[in-house]
Amino acid sequence: MTKNHALRPGLLLVGLLLVAAAVRAAPPPERAEKFFTDGVAALQAGEGAAALAHFSEALKLKPNWVEALVNRGQASVLLGRWDSALEDFTKALQLKPTCFEALYNRGRLYTKLGEPDKAAADYTAALKIKKEDWQVYYNRGNAFLDGGKYAQALQDFDQALKLKPRTPEILHNRGLARLELGQAGPALEDFGQALTLDPGFARALYNRGRALEKLGRPAEARGAYRAFLQAADPNTDKDLMERALQRLREMPEQ
């Protein structure tokens, strides 16, 4: 029995070597396809480093493979290598300016990089390719929101809701745009609808408090802030929790 157990790793190693040799012996297009397929599987499993390695091997064999560039860019995003991701998405678009996936993912990356105008431009180009994609309208709305273009953000959230009704995140962000435009009443309605659909939506509770304050309803605002503090996650909502506590300290008791 001991001998059998000792032999198994060696047999497995031989099997792996045979597979590797078969991949090397295959024609370059077939090898590239194998690397690409393995990269997609790794990406879907959230294994950024493995995906990056597979797509890089595929690109050595097919340097101008647009899909491999986009997917390698996504792997780099997973790893936090944003500069490398930007290079891959941009090169993909140089090769194929109408690549929806490259435009969409570069738009998301520009948002992470704090460049909302560039993100909005990519989403605008993406919408010329897919005119009825609610996610692109939503993301462009967020880019406009980040860039202080609240009226344009509101239009995009309206369109996103036509395509994807009753979505808490879209309702919430439309409420943010309305709040910035001085439309506290409609904003309060949006936050309320978002909470009806998702009662645990902590940020909607916080922003409901903001809208109630603007409407001159401090007692209700205090209640909203207290509810937010109970529902908030300290790991992700720390800044808002500090703001809510500050508002509770500053607002008069009634």
C-alpha angles and dihedrals in degrees: 000000000000092000092051092053091048093053098053099077090049092051091049091051091052089051092052092047090052091051091048091049090050091052091050091048094052119097113269095255091054092045090050091051090051092051090047093050091048089048092053091050091050092047092051089051091052092246099142099174094050092045091050091052094049095048091046090055090048090051092051086062097038107023096180098048102136097196092051090050092051093048093046087052090054090050089052090051089054089053094046092247094136098163091055091046091051091052092052096046091047093049090049089054092048088056095041115014091186095057102131095194092053092049093046095048094043088051090054090047093050087054090054089048091054096248104125096166092057090045091052091049091054092048090049089054090046091053090058086063099039108024098180102046107129093193092060092050089049093049093046088049088055090049090052089047091053090048094051094249094132100164091053090046090053091053092051094048089049090053093045090053091051088056097037109024124192095023111151096208093052092046091049094050092045085055089054091053091048091048091054090049091055094254097130095157096055089040090056089052091052093050089047092052091048090053092047089056094040113019091184094057096126099186091053088057091052094048091044085061090052092051092048090051091053089050091055096250102127098163091056090043090055089052091051092050091049090050089050092052090053093049099038125108110228090210095059106017101046096121094048091046090056090049092049091051089049091051091050090052093049100041115088118244113245 
